[in-house]
Each structure stands twice: as C-alpha cells, then as structure tokens.
C-alpha cells in the first residue's frame, strides 16, 4: 500500500459518514453496481451511519 492510501485511510479514523456519503465512496471506486451495493450491505450492514474506515476497509484500503 502506498503512502497516499495509508494517509487517506488514517485520516478517516473516528469519522462517521452518512449512507449517502458511503454510497458516493462506492461510486468513486466504481463499486456501485446493484450487486456491489448488496454485497456492501451484507458485509458492512444496512445502516444510516457508517464508520468511514469500515467503508474504506471494504473498498480495500
């Protein structure tokens, strides 16, 4: 993992984000197909609020 990824992941520590923001992150990483979103919900949960690092972990950071 390069330095930029670590900094991005670390900067999300103790940060909560909305469902909308989580789905925006999935879109930014081209993980927004219906089956991807369903897998995301199955793995991370179908929540109103997410820990930002949990979303980034799911995306592979």
HTML snippet that shows the backbone in 3Dmol.js (N, CA, C, O; Angstrom):
<script src="https://3Dmol.org/build/3Dmol-min.js"></script>
<div id="view" style="width:600px;height:400px;position:relative"></div>
<script>
const pdb = `
ATOM      1  N   UNK A   1       0.853  -1.167   0.000  1.00  0.00           N
ATOM      2  CA  UNK A   1       0.000   0.000   0.000  1.00  0.00           C
ATOM      3  C   UNK A   1       0.901   1.233   0.000  1.00  0.00           C
ATOM      4  O   UNK A   1       1.874   1.293   0.751  1.00  0.00           O
ATOM      5  N   UNK A   2       0.581   2.209  -0.834  1.00  0.00           N
ATOM      6  CA  UNK A   2       1.449   3.382  -0.870  1.00  0.00           C
ATOM      7  C   UNK A   2       1.076   4.386   0.218  1.00  0.00           C
ATOM      8  O   UNK A   2       0.050   4.245   0.883  1.00  0.00           O
ATOM      9  N   UNK A   3       1.901   5.371   0.384  1.00  0.00           N
ATOM     10  CA  UNK A   3       1.740   6.361   1.458  1.00  0.00           C
ATOM     11  C   UNK A   3       0.409   7.106   1.358  1.00  0.00           C
ATOM     12  O   UNK A   3      -0.214   7.388   2.382  1.00  0.00           O
ATOM     13  N   UNK A   4      -0.039   7.431   0.135  1.00  0.00           N
ATOM     14  CA  UNK A   4      -1.295   8.155  -0.050  1.00  0.00           C
ATOM     15  C   UNK A   4      -2.464   7.356   0.500  1.00  0.00           C
ATOM     16  O   UNK A   4      -3.316   7.919   1.186  1.00  0.00           O
ATOM     17  N   UNK A   5      -2.528   6.079   0.224  1.00  0.00           N
ATOM     18  CA  UNK A   5      -3.629   5.242   0.715  1.00  0.00           C
ATOM     19  C   UNK A   5      -3.638   5.189   2.232  1.00  0.00           C
ATOM     20  O   UNK A   5      -4.695   5.295   2.855  1.00  0.00           O
ATOM     21  N   UNK A   6      -2.471   5.026   2.823  1.00  0.00           N
ATOM     22  CA  UNK A   6      -2.414   4.992   4.287  1.00  0.00           C
ATOM     23  C   UNK A   6      -2.907   6.310   4.859  1.00  0.00           C
ATOM     24  O   UNK A   6      -3.675   6.309   5.821  1.00  0.00           O
ATOM     25  N   UNK A   7      -2.487   7.429   4.293  1.00  0.00           N
ATOM     26  CA  UNK A   7      -2.911   8.722   4.807  1.00  0.00           C
ATOM     27  C   UNK A   7      -4.422   8.902   4.659  1.00  0.00           C
ATOM     28  O   UNK A   7      -5.075   9.429   5.559  1.00  0.00           O
ATOM     29  N   UNK A   8      -4.971   8.473   3.541  1.00  0.00           N
ATOM     30  CA  UNK A   8      -6.409   8.591   3.307  1.00  0.00           C
ATOM     31  C   UNK A   8      -7.170   7.747   4.325  1.00  0.00           C
ATOM     32  O   UNK A   8      -8.140   8.214   4.922  1.00  0.00           O
ATOM     33  N   UNK A   9      -6.734   6.515   4.521  1.00  0.00           N
ATOM     34  CA  UNK A   9      -7.368   5.624   5.484  1.00  0.00           C
ATOM     35  C   UNK A   9      -7.230   6.185   6.896  1.00  0.00           C
ATOM     36  O   UNK A   9      -8.208   6.246   7.642  1.00  0.00           O
ATOM     37  N   UNK A  10      -6.036   6.589   7.258  1.00  0.00           N
ATOM     38  CA  UNK A  10      -5.802   7.109   8.608  1.00  0.00           C
ATOM     39  C   UNK A  10      -6.571   8.395   8.859  1.00  0.00           C
ATOM     40  O   UNK A  10      -6.994   8.654   9.985  1.00  0.00           O
ATOM     41  N   UNK A  11      -6.758   9.203   7.822  1.00  0.00           N
ATOM     42  CA  UNK A  11      -7.493  10.458   8.005  1.00  0.00           C
ATOM     43  C   UNK A  11      -8.967  10.212   8.308  1.00  0.00           C
ATOM     44  O   UNK A  11      -9.659  11.105   8.798  1.00  0.00           O
ATOM     45  N   UNK A  12      -9.447   9.012   8.022  1.00  0.00           N
ATOM     46  CA  UNK A  12     -10.851   8.673   8.269  1.00  0.00           C
ATOM     47  C   UNK A  12     -11.088   8.122   9.675  1.00  0.00           C
ATOM     48  O   UNK A  12     -12.221   7.803  10.036  1.00  0.00           O
ATOM     49  N   UNK A  13     -10.026   8.011  10.463  1.00  0.00           N
ATOM     50  CA  UNK A  13     -10.161   7.465  11.820  1.00  0.00           C
ATOM     51  C   UNK A  13     -11.130   8.311  12.639  1.00  0.00           C
ATOM     52  O   UNK A  13     -11.076   9.541  12.613  1.00  0.00           O
ATOM     53  N   UNK A  14     -12.015   7.633  13.365  1.00  0.00           N
ATOM     54  CA  UNK A  14     -13.003   8.293  14.229  1.00  0.00           C
ATOM     55  C   UNK A  14     -13.947   9.223  13.465  1.00  0.00           C
ATOM     56  O   UNK A  14     -14.439  10.207  14.017  1.00  0.00           O
ATOM     57  N   UNK A  15     -14.196   8.903  12.197  1.00  0.00           N
ATOM     58  CA  UNK A  15     -15.092   9.707  11.377  1.00  0.00           C
ATOM     59  C   UNK A  15     -16.311   8.872  10.996  1.00  0.00           C
ATOM     60  O   UNK A  15     -16.182   7.755  10.495  1.00  0.00           O
ATOM     61  N   UNK A  16     -17.468   9.420  11.236  1.00  0.00           N
ATOM     62  CA  UNK A  16     -18.712   8.778  10.827  1.00  0.00           C
ATOM     63  C   UNK A  16     -19.225   9.481   9.577  1.00  0.00           C
ATOM     64  O   UNK A  16     -19.127  10.701   9.447  1.00  0.00           O
ATOM     65  N   UNK A  17     -19.780   8.679   8.651  1.00  0.00           N
ATOM     66  CA  UNK A  17     -20.328   9.245   7.423  1.00  0.00           C
ATOM     67  C   UNK A  17     -21.735   8.703   7.194  1.00  0.00           C
ATOM     68  O   UNK A  17     -22.096   7.635   7.689  1.00  0.00           O
ATOM     69  N   UNK A  18     -22.508   9.452   6.443  1.00  0.00           N
ATOM     70  CA  UNK A  18     -23.880   9.053   6.152  1.00  0.00           C
ATOM     71  C   UNK A  18     -23.906   7.928   5.114  1.00  0.00           C
ATOM     72  O   UNK A  18     -22.914   7.656   4.439  1.00  0.00           O
ATOM     73  N   UNK A  19     -25.062   7.290   5.009  1.00  0.00           N
ATOM     74  CA  UNK A  19     -25.258   6.269   3.973  1.00  0.00           C
ATOM     75  C   UNK A  19     -24.985   6.889   2.596  1.00  0.00           C
ATOM     76  O   UNK A  19     -24.323   6.283   1.754  1.00  0.00           O
ATOM     77  N   UNK A  20     -25.497   8.093   2.382  1.00  0.00           N
ATOM     78  CA  UNK A  20     -25.292   8.766   1.089  1.00  0.00           C
ATOM     79  C   UNK A  20     -23.811   8.919   0.783  1.00  0.00           C
ATOM     80  O   UNK A  20     -23.372   8.636  -0.332  1.00  0.00           O
ATOM     81  N   UNK A  21     -23.046   9.361   1.758  1.00  0.00           N
ATOM     82  CA  UNK A  21     -21.595   9.534   1.560  1.00  0.00           C
ATOM     83  C   UNK A  21     -20.917   8.187   1.323  1.00  0.00           C
ATOM     84  O   UNK A  21     -20.016   8.091   0.490  1.00  0.00           O
ATOM     85  N   UNK A  22     -21.335   7.148   2.043  1.00  0.00           N
ATOM     86  CA  UNK A  22     -20.762   5.818   1.840  1.00  0.00           C
ATOM     87  C   UNK A  22     -21.007   5.351   0.402  1.00  0.00           C
ATOM     88  O   UNK A  22     -20.106   4.819  -0.247  1.00  0.00           O
ATOM     89  N   UNK A  23     -22.229   5.552  -0.085  1.00  0.00           N
ATOM     90  CA  UNK A  23     -22.544   5.148  -1.458  1.00  0.00           C
ATOM     91  C   UNK A  23     -21.786   5.995  -2.476  1.00  0.00           C
ATOM     92  O   UNK A  23     -21.437   5.501  -3.548  1.00  0.00           O
ATOM     93  N   UNK A  24     -21.528   7.255  -2.158  1.00  0.00           N
ATOM     94  CA  UNK A  24     -20.690   8.095  -3.027  1.00  0.00           C
ATOM     95  C   UNK A  24     -19.274   7.530  -3.110  1.00  0.00           C
ATOM     96  O   UNK A  24     -18.672   7.511  -4.183  1.00  0.00           O
ATOM     97  N   UNK A  25     -18.746   7.071  -1.982  1.00  0.00           N
ATOM     98  CA  UNK A  25     -17.410   6.451  -1.988  1.00  0.00           C
ATOM     99  C   UNK A  25     -17.402   5.193  -2.847  1.00  0.00           C
ATOM    100  O   UNK A  25     -16.445   4.955  -3.584  1.00  0.00           O
ATOM    101  N   UNK A  26     -18.452   4.391  -2.762  1.00  0.00           N
ATOM    102  CA  UNK A  26     -18.541   3.206  -3.613  1.00  0.00           C
ATOM    103  C   UNK A  26     -18.536   3.623  -5.079  1.00  0.00           C
ATOM    104  O   UNK A  26     -17.845   3.014  -5.895  1.00  0.00           O
ATOM    105  N   UNK A  27     -19.300   4.655  -5.417  1.00  0.00           N
ATOM    106  CA  UNK A  27     -19.330   5.142  -6.802  1.00  0.00           C
ATOM    107  C   UNK A  27     -17.949   5.613  -7.244  1.00  0.00           C
ATOM    108  O   UNK A  27     -17.505   5.307  -8.350  1.00  0.00           O
ATOM    109  N   UNK A  28     -17.276   6.357  -6.377  1.00  0.00           N
ATOM    110  CA  UNK A  28     -15.938   6.860  -6.711  1.00  0.00           C
ATOM    111  C   UNK A  28     -14.965   5.724  -7.006  1.00  0.00           C
ATOM    112  O   UNK A  28     -14.027   5.881  -7.788  1.00  0.00           O
ATOM    113  N   UNK A  29     -15.198   4.596  -6.378  1.00  0.00           N
ATOM    114  CA  UNK A  29     -14.327   3.433  -6.567  1.00  0.00           C
ATOM    115  C   UNK A  29     -14.937   2.425  -7.529  1.00  0.00           C
ATOM    116  O   UNK A  29     -14.485   1.283  -7.620  1.00  0.00           O
ATOM    117  N   UNK A  30     -15.974   2.861  -8.247  1.00  0.00           N
ATOM    118  CA  UNK A  30     -16.642   2.043  -9.261  1.00  0.00           C
ATOM    119  C   UNK A  30     -17.145   0.719  -8.692  1.00  0.00           C
ATOM    120  O   UNK A  30     -17.027  -0.332  -9.323  1.00  0.00           O
ATOM    121  N   UNK A  31     -17.700   0.791  -7.502  1.00  0.00           N
ATOM    122  CA  UNK A  31     -18.287  -0.365  -6.822  1.00  0.00           C
ATOM    123  C   UNK A  31     -19.763  -0.101  -6.555  1.00  0.00           C
ATOM    124  O   UNK A  31     -20.277  -0.433  -5.488  1.00  0.00           O
ATOM    125  N   UNK A  32     -20.448   0.504  -7.544  1.00  0.00           N
ATOM    126  CA  UNK A  32     -21.824   0.922  -7.300  1.00  0.00           C
ATOM    127  C   UNK A  32     -22.863   0.133  -8.091  1.00  0.00           C
ATOM    128  O   UNK A  32     -24.026   0.535  -8.138  1.00  0.00           O
ATOM    129  N   UNK A  33     -22.475  -0.972  -8.709  1.00  0.00           N
ATOM    130  CA  UNK A  33     -23.461  -1.832  -9.361  1.00  0.00           C
ATOM    131  C   UNK A  33     -24.377  -2.402  -8.271  1.00  0.00           C
ATOM    132  O   UNK A  33     -23.945  -2.569  -7.130  1.00  0.00           O
ATOM    133  N   UNK A  34     -25.623  -2.698  -8.607  1.00  0.00           N
ATOM    134  CA  UNK A  34     -26.550  -3.206  -7.573  1.00  0.00           C
ATOM    135  C   UNK A  34     -25.997  -4.390  -6.788  1.00  0.00           C
ATOM    136  O   UNK A  34     -26.207  -4.476  -5.578  1.00  0.00           O
ATOM    137  N   UNK A  35     -25.295  -5.301  -7.451  1.00  0.00           N
ATOM    138  CA  UNK A  35     -24.744  -6.451  -6.724  1.00  0.00           C
ATOM    139  C   UNK A  35     -23.618  -6.031  -5.784  1.00  0.00           C
ATOM    140  O   UNK A  35     -23.434  -6.644  -4.733  1.00  0.00           O
ATOM    141  N   UNK A  36     -22.858  -4.987  -6.150  1.00  0.00           N
ATOM    142  CA  UNK A  36     -21.808  -4.477  -5.266  1.00  0.00           C
ATOM    143  C   UNK A  36     -22.420  -3.846  -4.018  1.00  0.00           C
ATOM    144  O   UNK A  36     -21.954  -4.077  -2.902  1.00  0.00           O
ATOM    145  N   UNK A  37     -23.460  -3.056  -4.217  1.00  0.00           N
ATOM    146  CA  UNK A  37     -24.118  -2.399  -3.088  1.00  0.00           C
ATOM    147  C   UNK A  37     -24.742  -3.457  -2.171  1.00  0.00           C
ATOM    148  O   UNK A  37     -24.658  -3.346  -0.948  1.00  0.00           O
ATOM    149  N   UNK A  38     -25.359  -4.467  -2.754  1.00  0.00           N
ATOM    150  CA  UNK A  38     -25.941  -5.547  -1.952  1.00  0.00           C
ATOM    151  C   UNK A  38     -24.858  -6.264  -1.152  1.00  0.00           C
ATOM    152  O   UNK A  38     -25.071  -6.597   0.013  1.00  0.00           O
ATOM    153  N   UNK A  39     -23.701  -6.504  -1.763  1.00  0.00           N
ATOM    154  CA  UNK A  39     -22.587  -7.150  -1.056  1.00  0.00           C
ATOM    155  C   UNK A  39     -22.073  -6.235   0.058  1.00  0.00           C
ATOM    156  O   UNK A  39     -21.767  -6.700   1.155  1.00  0.00           O
ATOM    157  N   UNK A  40     -21.981  -4.942  -0.226  1.00  0.00           N
ATOM    158  CA  UNK A  40     -21.557  -3.975   0.785  1.00  0.00           C
ATOM    159  C   UNK A  40     -22.492  -4.034   1.999  1.00  0.00           C
ATOM    160  O   UNK A  40     -22.032  -4.113   3.138  1.00  0.00           O
ATOM    161  N   UNK A  41     -23.814  -3.994   1.745  1.00  0.00           N
ATOM    162  CA  UNK A  41     -24.774  -4.066   2.839  1.00  0.00           C
ATOM    163  C   UNK A  41     -24.658  -5.383   3.597  1.00  0.00           C
ATOM    164  O   UNK A  41     -24.765  -5.407   4.824  1.00  0.00           O
ATOM    165  N   UNK A  42     -24.439  -6.476   2.874  1.00  0.00           N
ATOM    166  CA  UNK A  42     -24.313  -7.787   3.527  1.00  0.00           C
ATOM    167  C   UNK A  42     -23.071  -7.837   4.421  1.00  0.00           C
ATOM    168  O   UNK A  42     -23.100  -8.424   5.503  1.00  0.00           O
ATOM    169  N   UNK A  43     -21.989  -7.220   3.963  1.00  0.00           N
ATOM    170  CA  UNK A  43     -20.721  -7.273   4.697  1.00  0.00           C
ATOM    171  C   UNK A  43     -20.635  -6.235   5.818  1.00  0.00           C
ATOM    172  O   UNK A  43     -20.170  -6.544   6.916  1.00  0.00           O
ATOM    173  N   UNK A  44     -21.076  -5.019   5.547  1.00  0.00           N
ATOM    174  CA  UNK A  44     -20.876  -3.898   6.475  1.00  0.00           C
ATOM    175  C   UNK A  44     -22.156  -3.557   7.233  1.00  0.00           C
ATOM    176  O   UNK A  44     -22.103  -3.024   8.341  1.00  0.00           O
ATOM    177  N   UNK A  45     -23.289  -3.862   6.644  1.00  0.00           N
ATOM    178  CA  UNK A  45     -24.569  -3.563   7.266  1.00  0.00           C
ATOM    179  C   UNK A  45     -25.337  -2.517   6.485  1.00  0.00           C
ATOM    180  O   UNK A  45     -24.761  -1.726   5.738  1.00  0.00           O
ATOM    181  N   UNK A  46     -26.636  -2.526   6.669  1.00  0.00           N
ATOM    182  CA  UNK A  46     -27.524  -1.558   6.033  1.00  0.00           C
ATOM    183  C   UNK A  46     -27.838  -0.514   7.101  1.00  0.00           C
ATOM    184  O   UNK A  46     -28.808  -0.642   7.848  1.00  0.00           O
ATOM    185  N   UNK A  47     -27.004   0.516   7.160  1.00  0.00           N
ATOM    186  CA  UNK A  47     -27.057   1.497   8.259  1.00  0.00           C
ATOM    187  C   UNK A  47     -27.309   2.903   7.728  1.00  0.00           C
ATOM    188  O   UNK A  47     -27.121   3.177   6.543  1.00  0.00           O
ATOM    189  N   UNK A  48     -27.736   3.782   8.618  1.00  0.00           N
ATOM    190  CA  UNK A  48     -27.855   5.202   8.281  1.00  0.00           C
ATOM    191  C   UNK A  48     -26.503   5.897   8.393  1.00  0.00           C
ATOM    192  O   UNK A  48     -26.229   6.853   7.668  1.00  0.00           O
ATOM    193  N   UNK A  49     -25.653   5.410   9.310  1.00  0.00           N
ATOM    194  CA  UNK A  49     -24.338   5.995   9.576  1.00  0.00           C
ATOM    195  C   UNK A  49     -23.299   4.875   9.566  1.00  0.00           C
ATOM    196  O   UNK A  49     -23.538   3.790  10.096  1.00  0.00           O
ATOM    197  N   UNK A  50     -22.156   5.145   8.965  1.00  0.00           N
ATOM    198  CA  UNK A  50     -21.052   4.176   8.888  1.00  0.00           C
ATOM    199  C   UNK A  50     -19.775   4.806   9.436  1.00  0.00           C
ATOM    200  O   UNK A  50     -19.581   6.018   9.353  1.00  0.00           O
ATOM    201  N   UNK A  51     -18.921   3.975   9.989  1.00  0.00           N
ATOM    202  CA  UNK A  51     -17.572   4.424  10.304  1.00  0.00           C
ATOM    203  C   UNK A  51     -16.820   4.494   8.969  1.00  0.00           C
ATOM    204  O   UNK A  51     -16.798   3.524   8.211  1.00  0.00           O
ATOM    205  N   UNK A  52     -16.214   5.631   8.693  1.00  0.00           N
ATOM    206  CA  UNK A  52     -15.550   5.835   7.405  1.00  0.00           C
ATOM    207  C   UNK A  52     -14.485   4.770   7.139  1.00  0.00           C
ATOM    208  O   UNK A  52     -14.345   4.302   6.009  1.00  0.00           O
ATOM    209  N   UNK A  53     -13.736   4.386   8.172  1.00  0.00           N
ATOM    210  CA  UNK A  53     -12.704   3.372   7.968  1.00  0.00           C
ATOM    211  C   UNK A  53     -13.307   2.019   7.606  1.00  0.00           C
ATOM    212  O   UNK A  53     -12.678   1.251   6.878  1.00  0.00           O
ATOM    213  N   UNK A  54     -14.498   1.707   8.089  1.00  0.00           N
ATOM    214  CA  UNK A  54     -15.143   0.440   7.723  1.00  0.00           C
ATOM    215  C   UNK A  54     -15.466   0.432   6.235  1.00  0.00           C
ATOM    216  O   UNK A  54     -15.309  -0.591   5.568  1.00  0.00           O
ATOM    217  N   UNK A  55     -15.912   1.559   5.718  1.00  0.00           N
ATOM    218  CA  UNK A  55     -16.201   1.669   4.285  1.00  0.00           C
ATOM    219  C   UNK A  55     -14.905   1.531   3.492  1.00  0.00           C
ATOM    220  O   UNK A  55     -14.855   0.806   2.498  1.00  0.00           O
ATOM    221  N   UNK A  56     -13.868   2.219   3.926  1.00  0.00           N
ATOM    222  CA  UNK A  56     -12.588   2.146   3.210  1.00  0.00           C
ATOM    223  C   UNK A  56     -11.994   0.739   3.281  1.00  0.00           C
ATOM    224  O   UNK A  56     -11.420   0.265   2.300  1.00  0.00           O
ATOM    225  N   UNK A  57     -12.124   0.067   4.425  1.00  0.00           N
ATOM    226  CA  UNK A  57     -11.651  -1.314   4.528  1.00  0.00           C
ATOM    227  C   UNK A  57     -12.372  -2.187   3.516  1.00  0.00           C
ATOM    228  O   UNK A  57     -11.746  -3.006   2.843  1.00  0.00           O
ATOM    229  N   UNK A  58     -13.683  -2.019   3.403  1.00  0.00           N
ATOM    230  CA  UNK A  58     -14.453  -2.805   2.456  1.00  0.00           C
ATOM    231  C   UNK A  58     -13.983  -2.547   1.029  1.00  0.00           C
ATOM    232  O   UNK A  58     -14.005  -3.441   0.183  1.00  0.00           O
ATOM    233  N   UNK A  59     -13.557  -1.310   0.776  1.00  0.00           N
ATOM    234  CA  UNK A  59     -13.051  -0.960  -0.547  1.00  0.00           C
ATOM    235  C   UNK A  59     -11.607  -1.416  -0.782  1.00  0.00           C
ATOM    236  O   UNK A  59     -11.084  -1.289  -1.890  1.00  0.00           O
ATOM    237  N   UNK A  60     -10.972  -1.944   0.255  1.00  0.00           N
ATOM    238  CA  UNK A  60      -9.637  -2.495   0.078  1.00  0.00           C
ATOM    239  C   UNK A  60      -8.487  -1.627   0.536  1.00  0.00           C
ATOM    240  O   UNK A  60      -7.336  -1.890   0.188  1.00  0.00           O
ATOM    241  N   UNK A  61      -8.781  -0.587   1.316  1.00  0.00           N
ATOM    242  CA  UNK A  61      -7.692   0.257   1.831  1.00  0.00           C
ATOM    243  C   UNK A  61      -7.026  -0.392   3.013  1.00  0.00           C
ATOM    244  O   UNK A  61      -6.088   0.170   3.579  1.00  0.00           O
TER     245      UNK A  61
END
`;
const viewer = $3Dmol.createViewer("view");
viewer.addModel(pdb, "pdb");
viewer.setStyle({}, {cartoon: {color: "spectrum"}});
viewer.zoomTo();
viewer.render();
</script>
